[in-house]
Amino acid sequence: MNPTSFYEWKTTNLHLNVLATAWAKQDAFWKVVWDRVKVMVKKAPENGQATEYMRKFIAARFSVNLRNVELLY
């Protein structure tokens, strides 16, 4: 990934470099922080619930099927 960009296309796959925040007041793509886009979700980080909720949020925002959203650590 380009160190100055928060996204990169690899063939037909969009790779986003995300700074994830749980327990936010609202779900939102917030702003670019260095080389990451800040994504905030309302869900609490308990038992992977915030992670799954973030997958659903990203899928909805990009109008893609949930099975096409993978979060890598």
C-alpha positions in Angstrom: 0.0 0.0 0.0 1.2 3.5 -0.8 2.4 5.0 2.5 0.6 8.3 1.8 -2.8 6.8 0.9 -5.5 5.1 3.0 -6.7 3.0 0.1 -5.4 1.0 -2.8 -7.0 -1.0 -5.6 -5.6 -4.5 -6.2 -7.3 -5.8 -9.3 -11.0 -5.6 -8.4 -10.4 -5.5 -4.6 -10.4 -2.2 -2.7 -8.0 -2.3 0.3 -8.7 0.3 3.0 -6.3 1.1 5.8 -8.7 1.8 8.7 -8.3 3.3 12.1 -11.2 1.7 13.9 -13.1 3.3 16.9 -15.9 1.6 18.9 -18.3 3.2 21.3 -18.8 6.3 19.1 -21.9 8.5 19.2 -22.7 7.6 15.6 -21.5 5.3 12.8 -19.3 7.3 10.4 -16.4 7.4 8.1 -14.8 10.3 9.8 -11.5 11.7 8.5 -8.1 10.6 7.2 -5.5 10.3 9.9 -2.0 9.9 8.4 -2.4 6.9 6.1 -5.7 5.6 7.6 -9.4 6.5 7.3 -11.0 6.7 10.7 -14.2 4.6 10.9 -16.3 4.9 14.0 -19.1 2.6 15.1 -21.6 2.8 18.0 -21.2 -0.8 19.0 -19.2 -1.7 22.1 -16.0 -3.9 21.6 -17.4 -7.0 23.4 -16.9 -10.5 22.1 -16.2 -9.3 18.5 -19.5 -7.5 18.2 -18.0 -4.2 17.2 -15.9 -5.9 14.5 -18.9 -7.7 13.0 -20.9 -4.5 13.2 -18.1 -2.6 11.4 -18.1 -5.2 8.6 -21.9 -4.6 8.2 -21.4 -0.9 8.2 -18.7 -0.9 5.6 -20.7 -3.4 3.4 -23.7 -1.1 3.5 -21.8 2.1 2.8 -20.1 0.5 -0.3 -23.2 -1.4 -1.3 -21.5 -4.8 -1.4 -22.4 -8.2 0.1 -21.2 -8.8 3.6 -19.2 -11.8 2.5 -17.1 -9.5 0.4 -15.9 -7.5 3.4 -12.9 -8.9 5.3 -11.1 -7.1 8.1 -7.4 -7.9 8.5 -5.3 -7.2 11.5 
